[in-house]
Structure formats: C-alpha cells, structure tokens
C-alpha cells in the first residue's frame, strides 16, 4: 500500500496528530505515523483497535480457565473506531507499517530502543536498562502488542500485530504460562528516534490538509453508535466525553473539544435516530 495512500485514510479522521517534539516517540506513535500519518498515543491506538467494550474485570488466569471450559462464551463482536472501524483493514495497514519499520531498523535508517522484561511486566521494565534494538532483535521480537505498546516473540501462526480480543490472544497467553519461559518475555517502553523516523517517512501531505480541519461528523456518529452497540445503557454525555478524550485538541485554541458540541452531533442516536448526521 502506498503510505501516502495511507493519507487517504486521513480523510475519515477528525484531525491528524503530529509527532511530538521530543527526541524519541512511542512505538505506537511511530507505527501510526507510518500507517496513517497520524501519531497516536498507545492508549488512543488501543481504544481505536478494541472499540468501546465493557470493562474486563476477570484476571488473565480466570479468562484462560473459562476459555478451556464449558463456561466459555463467545465474546460479542464490537467494531473498532476511527482507522479501525473496518478493523481488519486498519490492522493490515498497521502490520505493513510494522514491517516497514523493522526494515528501516535493519538498514540502519531508524533507531529503536526498549527495556527487556522476562515477565513482560511494566514494573520490571522500569527497572531494566535501556537497550538499543537492532534489526535482528526486532526479527526475534517480531510481534507488536497493541495492549502494551511493546514487542514479544511471535508464535507460529500468530499475526504480526496482536490485540486483546484477537482469536490468537488466548493461545498466546496460554503458551506464556507454559514450560518455555521465553514465550513470556518481551520489550516494553519501546521508543523510536524521531529524527530518523521523519527523515525516512516524510509527511508530504501536511501542506494539503488544513490544520484547522473541521470535525468529521460521520466518524463521530459512528463512534457513538459503536458505544451504544457495546453498552446500550451508556448516556449521551458519557459517550461524548469519551469521544472528546480521544480527539486531538482544537488546533487554534489548544483546548479540548467542546463536549456539548459533540453531544449535539450524536443526540439523534439517543432519540432512536439513524446513524447519520442530523440535517
């Protein structure tokens, strides 16, 4: 896919997020920059991929027990948001971006660093030394984990991009509890050097997209409709606040978007209206 063609996907978003000015950006920001020219923080990416699912209160052990018992129930399908409203299409774009970044690192064009943890624990990772990650290391830890923004070894038959409700996720966690301790480990707090990323993946489209582009009502309504499908009891105000939290700030004022304005855009859904913008 032409990743300036990836910029065509930008037309379905409210606004694009620029890369931060810091020397290193998160792996999630780097991958979404390559895929969509929209630098998304790890939590924003996770929200878009997973959609608005009811919170999971069970422990990983309890979920695994149910998965292998008669108590297991099918997880209701909840569509993703934004670039992942067609989840598979979004994941395909993210997968290609991940493969491109690994090639960039192998060529020495982009620098990546991270912290290894044998238990894949953020607490352990914070105490670990920062390592420069080579192309061969990324080939070993070749699976990007959306839930953590980290990198893990990739079991046979498992996709390059793993997210929480992927059909392979239970199998992956089951193997991490098995006899081979290598399956559990990985790199967290992974960061990409901004200068190399921008040099390799220039933003040729930024000049053609107005910085103050108005909100995309259809996308906002689609997000609200997805929330209603997943949580029929959610209030209009709660849905609007959740959408605002995922939107970049107003490019002119630098302030968060007006929640009441978002409520007006989506109000017809709470009146039983169709998922389209009111006239």
C-alpha positions, 0 to 999 in steps of 0.5 A: 500500500502506498503510505501516502495512500495511507493519507487517504485514510486521513480523510475519515479522521477528525484531525491528524496528530503530529509527532511530538517534539521530543527526541524519541516517540512511542512505538505506537506513535511511530507505527501510526505515523507510518500507517496513517500519518497520524501519531497516536498515543498507545492508549488512543491506538488501543481504544481505536483497535478494541472499540468501546467494550465493557470493562474486563474485570476477570484476571488473565488466569480466570479468562484462560480457565473459562476459555478451556471450559464449558463456561466459555462464551463467545465474546460479542463482536464490537467494531473498532473506531476511527482507522479501525472501524473496518478493523481488519483493514486498519490492522493490515495497514498497521502490520505493513507499517510494522514491517516497514519499520523493522526494515528501516531498523535493519538498514540502519535508517531508524533507531529503536530502543526498549527495556527487556522484561522476562515477565513482560511486566511494566514494573520490571521494565522500569527497572531494566536498562535501556537497550538499543534494538537492532534489526535482528532483535526486532526479527526475534521480537517480531510481534507488536502488542497493541495492549502494551505498546511493546514487542514479544516473540511471535508464535507460529501462526500468530499475526504480526500485530496482536490485540486483546480480543484477537482469536490468537490472544488466548493461545498466546497467553496460554503458551506464556504460562507454559514450560518455555519461559521465553514465550513470556518475555518481551520489550516494553517502553519501546521508543523510536528516534524521531529524527530518523523516523521523519527523515525516512517517512516524510509527511508530504501531505501536511501542506494539503490538509488544513490544520484547522480541519473541521470535525468529521461528523460521520466518524463521530456518529459512528463512534457513538453508535459503536458505544451504544452497540457495546453498552446500550445503557451508556448516556449521551454525555458519557459517550461524548466525553469519551469521544472528546478524550480521544480527539486531538485538541482544537488546533487554534485554541489548544483546548479540548473539544467542546463536549456539548458540541459533540453531544449535539452531533450524536443526540439523534442516536439517543432519540432512536435516530439513524446513524447519520448526521442530523440535517 
